[in-house]
Amino acid sequence: MIKLTSITLREIRLPLKEPFRISSGVVSERRIALLELRDASGATTWSECVAGETPNYSPETIDTAWLAITEWLAPRVIGRAFESPGDVLPVLDEDIRGHMMAKAAIEMGIWGLEATQLGMPLSRLLGGTRDEIDVGISLGIQKSPDELARRVASAITAGYRKVKIKIMPGSDVEFVRAAREAVGMAAPLMADANNAYTLEDADHLTDLDELGLMMIEQPLAWDDLVRHAELQRRLQTPICLDESITSLDRARDMVALRSGRIVNIKPGRVGGFASSIAIHDFCEVNSIPVWCGGMLESGIGRAYNVALASLSNFVKPGDVSPSSRYWERDIVTPEWTMTNRGTMIVPDTAGIGVEVDRARIENLTVRETTLS
């Protein structure tokens, strides 16, 4: 039984080691909302809201999430007893549409609390079966094909099991071709468009087929399934859907329409772990491989992604890069690292598996409120 007594909500500013550019914008500093949850037993844990500063990935932002959590969502769960974390999302969903990242921050935190209470690793509580997971890296849009080729070659040499290349019109086929020529056809490369194209670009996108990519992620509109189905019929390369999959029903629609062949599950996008597990299980039954995407999380958010990625059908390497990929210094200890096998160890300690550096968080905090 879990009964929250308080949630402390903090915003921190964590500068990236270098700007990260995708088709919809550039991020140089990450504004991150952190939640510290406490229950009646005295157990505490931390979670993270992955919403960005602007509504370019989803309609949510850190500011809308802050409002949703403080005004509508936290009051629904504080003081209320839950038998299972799986019971939380229906309570948050009732008569409140959207705000899935805000809901996920609370829902996932309650999973973290239960793992802490039970003295159990979060991965095991979720049903994870792996002791280590394959690590992928995501590379932002580069200034030239040669620069991209250099970075891709460096990532392959470092041991990453998958290299995701961000693309957009004008920085796509020739860039990916340069990368492929630099590392050979066997290297595990994929492209991610972040919905930068339309169906009118289909003939151009088919030029990527010759480059042997693992997948092309979310080439068309963020809320589209029908046009993705048409594009997939014209492409040999599997389409992976990201932004389009916001619930189990959307995953079912994808399979029915044949809109894609792979799913990127980001727990923040779908409202947390219960929904993520349901999508995972459905995809596994239907032979749809899944992987866990990243949202430039701190080490706290990374802990939740690593736990989720330990489930059996996460058969593609996720965007779970080491802390040093993005941050000069993370907000957890130990920081997340990659083995020389290109894997990340799934923690076997109770709770989320890392210690939170409270002093560093307090130093980075720009606003704070406690709800009780």
C-alpha positions in Angstrom: 0.0 0.0 0.0 1.3 3.4 -1.0 0.0 6.7 0.5 1.8 9.8 -0.6 2.2 12.5 2.0 4.1 15.1 -0.1 5.6 15.9 -3.5 8.4 18.5 -3.7 8.6 19.9 -7.2 11.9 21.6 -8.3 13.1 23.1 -11.6 16.8 22.8 -12.2 18.9 24.2 -15.2 21.5 21.6 -16.4 23.7 22.8 -19.3 24.5 20.4 -22.0 28.2 19.8 -23.0 27.3 20.9 -26.5 24.1 22.0 -28.2 21.8 19.2 -29.4 20.0 20.0 -32.7 17.0 18.1 -34.1 14.7 19.1 -37.0 12.5 21.2 -34.7 15.1 23.2 -32.8 18.3 23.3 -30.7 18.8 22.7 -27.0 21.8 24.1 -25.1 20.5 24.0 -21.6 18.0 21.6 -20.2 15.3 22.9 -17.9 14.3 19.8 -15.9 11.4 19.3 -13.5 12.3 16.9 -10.6 9.8 15.4 -8.1 10.8 14.2 -4.7 8.0 11.9 -3.4 7.4 10.9 0.2 4.9 8.4 1.5 3.4 7.6 4.9 6.0 4.9 5.7 8.8 7.5 5.4 10.1 6.1 2.1 11.3 8.7 -0.4 12.3 8.7 -4.0 12.8 11.0 -7.0 11.4 11.1 -10.5 11.7 13.4 -13.5 9.3 15.1 -15.8 10.7 14.9 -19.4 8.7 17.8 -20.9 10.9 20.3 -22.8 11.1 24.0 -22.6 9.0 24.5 -25.8 6.1 22.5 -27.3 8.2 21.2 -30.3 8.2 17.5 -29.4 4.7 17.3 -27.8 2.2 20.0 -26.7 3.6 19.8 -23.2 6.3 22.0 -21.8 8.0 22.1 -18.4 5.7 25.1 -17.5 2.5 23.4 -18.5 3.6 20.3 -16.6 4.4 22.4 -13.5 0.9 23.9 -13.6 -0.8 20.5 -14.2 1.1 18.8 -11.4 0.5 21.6 -8.8 -3.1 22.4 -9.7 -4.7 19.2 -10.8 -2.6 16.1 -10.6 -0.8 16.1 -7.3 -4.0 16.9 -5.3 -5.5 13.7 -6.7 -2.8 11.4 -5.3 -1.5 13.0 -2.1 -3.2 11.4 0.9 -4.8 8.7 -1.2 -3.9 5.1 -0.7 -3.0 2.9 -3.7 -2.7 -0.8 -3.6 -0.5 -0.8 -6.7 1.3 1.8 -8.9 -0.8 0.4 -11.8 -3.8 2.0 -10.2 -2.4 5.5 -10.5 -2.9 6.5 -14.1 -6.6 5.9 -14.2 -7.0 8.3 -11.3 -4.9 10.9 -13.1 -6.7 10.4 -16.4 -10.2 10.9 -15.1 -11.6 14.0 -16.7 -8.1 15.4 -17.4 -7.1 15.0 -21.1 -3.4 15.0 -22.1 -0.6 16.2 -19.9 0.9 12.7 -20.2 4.4 13.7 -19.2 3.2 15.4 -16.1 1.1 12.3 -15.2 4.1 10.0 -16.0 6.3 12.0 -13.6 4.0 11.2 -10.7 3.0 7.7 -11.8 6.6 6.5 -12.4 7.7 8.1 -9.0 5.1 5.9 -7.3 6.6 2.9 -8.9 10.0 4.1 -7.6 8.5 4.5 -4.1 7.1 0.9 -4.1 10.4 -0.5 -5.2 12.0 1.5 -2.4 9.4 0.2 0.1 9.9 -3.4 -1.0 13.7 -3.2 -1.0 13.5 -4.4 -4.7 15.3 -3.1 -7.8 12.9 -1.1 -9.9 13.6 -3.2 -12.9 12.5 -6.4 -11.2 9.3 -4.7 -10.0 8.5 -3.9 -13.6 9.2 -7.5 -14.7 12.6 -6.9 -16.2 14.7 -9.9 -17.2 18.0 -8.4 -18.2 21.1 -7.6 -16.1 22.5 -5.3 -18.7 21.0 -3.5 -21.8 22.5 -2.5 -25.1 23.4 1.2 -25.4 22.7 3.4 -28.4 23.7 7.0 -29.0 21.7 9.8 -30.6 23.6 12.4 -32.7 22.1 15.8 -33.4 22.0 17.3 -36.9 25.6 18.2 -37.9 26.9 21.0 -40.1 28.3 18.8 -42.9 28.3 15.2 -44.1 32.0 14.9 -43.2 31.4 16.1 -39.6 28.6 13.6 -39.2 30.7 10.8 -40.7 33.5 11.6 -38.2 31.1 11.5 -35.2 29.4 8.3 -36.4 32.8 6.6 -36.8 33.8 7.7 -33.3 30.6 6.3 -31.8 31.1 3.0 -33.5 34.7 2.8 -32.3 33.5 3.7 -28.8 31.3 0.6 -28.9 27.8 1.9 -29.2 25.4 -0.8 -30.4 23.2 1.7 -32.4 23.9 5.1 -33.8 20.8 7.3 -34.3 21.3 10.1 -36.9 18.9 13.1 -36.7 17.9 14.2 -40.1 15.8 17.0 -41.8 15.2 18.2 -45.3 18.6 19.4 -46.7 20.5 17.3 -44.1 19.4 13.8 -44.8 20.4 11.3 -47.6 23.8 12.7 -48.4 24.6 13.0 -44.7 23.6 9.4 -43.9 25.4 8.2 -47.0 28.6 9.8 -45.8 28.2 8.1 -42.5 27.5 4.7 -44.0 30.5 5.0 -46.3 32.7 5.8 -43.2 31.7 2.8 -41.1 30.6 0.2 -43.6 27.3 -1.6 -44.2 27.4 -3.7 -41.1 27.4 -0.8 -38.6 24.0 -0.4 -36.8 22.7 3.0 -38.1 19.2 4.5 -38.1 17.7 7.9 -39.0 15.3 10.0 -37.0 13.3 12.7 -38.7 11.2 14.0 -35.7 8.3 14.4 -38.2 10.2 16.8 -40.5 8.7 15.3 -43.8 5.4 14.9 -45.6 4.1 12.2 -47.9 5.2 14.3 -50.8 8.8 13.5 -49.8 8.2 9.7 -50.2 10.3 9.3 -53.3 13.2 11.2 -51.7 13.0 9.1 -48.5 13.1 5.9 -50.5 16.7 6.9 -51.4 17.5 5.9 -47.8 16.6 2.3 -48.6 20.0 1.6 -50.2 21.8 2.6 -47.0 20.9 -0.4 -45.0 19.4 1.4 -42.0 17.9 -0.4 -39.0 14.9 1.9 -39.2 13.6 5.4 -40.0 12.0 7.0 -37.0 8.9 9.2 -37.2 9.3 10.7 -40.7 5.8 12.2 -40.9 3.5 14.1 -38.7 3.6 13.5 -34.9 -0.1 12.5 -34.7 -0.3 10.6 -38.0 -0.9 6.9 -38.6 -2.6 6.8 -42.0 0.1 8.5 -44.1 2.8 6.5 -42.3 1.0 3.4 -43.5 1.2 4.6 -47.1 4.9 5.6 -46.7 5.7 2.2 -45.1 4.2 0.5 -48.2 6.7 2.4 -50.3 9.8 1.9 -48.1 11.8 -1.2 -47.6 13.3 0.2 -44.5 11.2 -0.3 -41.4 9.4 2.8 -40.0 9.7 3.2 -36.3 6.9 5.3 -34.7 7.7 7.5 -31.7 5.5 10.6 -31.3 2.5 8.9 -32.9 2.3 6.2 -30.2 0.8 7.8 -27.2 -1.2 4.9 -25.8 -1.9 1.2 -26.2 -4.8 2.0 -28.5 -2.5 3.9 -30.8 -0.1 0.9 -30.9 -3.1 -1.3 -31.8 -4.0 1.1 -34.6 -0.5 1.1 -35.9 -0.5 -2.7 -36.2 -4.0 -2.7 -37.8 -3.0 0.0 -40.4 0.6 -1.3 -40.8 1.9 2.1 -40.2 5.2 0.9 -38.9 7.2 -2.1 -37.9 9.0 -0.9 -34.7 8.0 1.2 -31.7 10.0 3.6 -29.6 8.5 3.5 -26.1 9.2 6.7 -24.1 7.4 6.2 -20.8 7.0 10.0 -20.3 5.1 10.2 -23.7 2.6 7.5 -22.8 1.8 8.4 -19.2 4.2 6.2 -17.3 5.1 2.6 -16.7 1.7 0.9 -16.7 1.0 2.2 -20.2 4.6 1.4 -21.3 4.3 -2.2 -20.1 0.9 -2.6 -21.8 2.4 -1.4 -25.1 5.5 -3.6 -24.7 3.4 -6.7 -24.0 1.1 -6.0 -27.0 4.0 -5.4 -29.3 5.7 -8.6 -28.1 2.7 -10.7 -28.8 2.5 -9.1 -32.3 6.3 -9.6 -33.0 6.8 -5.8 -33.1 10.3 -5.0 -31.6 10.5 -2.0 -29.2 13.2 0.1 -27.7 13.4 2.9 -25.2 14.0 6.4 -26.4 15.5 9.3 -24.6 14.5 12.9 -23.9 17.8 14.3 -22.7 17.0 13.1 -19.2 19.3 13.6 -16.2 20.5 10.6 -14.3 17.2 10.4 -12.5 15.2 10.0 -15.6 17.8 7.7 -17.0 17.3 5.3 -14.0 13.7 4.9 -15.0 14.5 4.3 -18.7 17.1 1.7 -17.8 14.7 -0.2 -15.6 12.1 -0.2 -18.3 14.5 -1.3 -21.0 15.3 -4.4 -19.1 12.0 -5.9 -20.2 12.1 -8.8 -22.6 10.9 -7.2 -25.8 13.3 -4.2 -25.7 15.4 -6.0 -28.3 16.7 -2.9 -30.0 19.4 -0.7 -28.3 17.8 2.3 -26.6 18.9 5.9 -26.3 20.4 5.3 -22.8 23.8 6.9 -23.3 26.2 7.4 -20.4 25.9 10.6 -18.3 29.1 11.9 -19.8 27.5 12.0 -23.3 25.5 15.0 -22.3 26.6 16.4 -18.9 29.9 17.6 -17.5 28.5 16.4 -14.2 25.2 14.5 -13.6 23.0 14.8 -10.5 23.3 11.2 -9.4 26.0 8.9 -8.1 27.3 6.8 -9.5 26.9 8.4 -12.9 25.6 6.2 -15.7 28.5 4.5 -17.6 28.8 2.2 -20.6 30.8 -1.1 -20.4 33.4 -2.0 -23.0 30.8 -4.3 -24.4 28.5 -1.4 -25.4 26.1 -2.1 -22.6 24.8 -0.5 -19.4 24.4 -2.5 -16.2 20.9 -2.6 -14.8 21.1 -1.8 -11.1 20.4 -4.6 -8.7 20.0 -2.4 -5.6 16.7 -1.3 -4.1 14.7 1.5 -5.6 15.8 3.4 -8.7 19.4 2.2 -8.3 21.3 5.5 -8.0 21.8 8.0 -5.2 20.6 11.6 -5.8 23.1 14.4 -5.3 20.9 16.6 -3.2 23.5 19.3 -2.8 24.1 19.6 -6.5 20.3 19.7 -7.1 19.9 22.5 -4.6 22.7 24.4 -6.2 21.0 24.1 -9.6 17.4 24.8 -8.4 15.7 27.9 -9.7 12.2 27.3 -8.3 10.7 24.9 -5.8 7.3 24.1 -4.2 6.2 21.5 -1.8 2.7 20.0 -2.0 1.4 18.1 1.0 
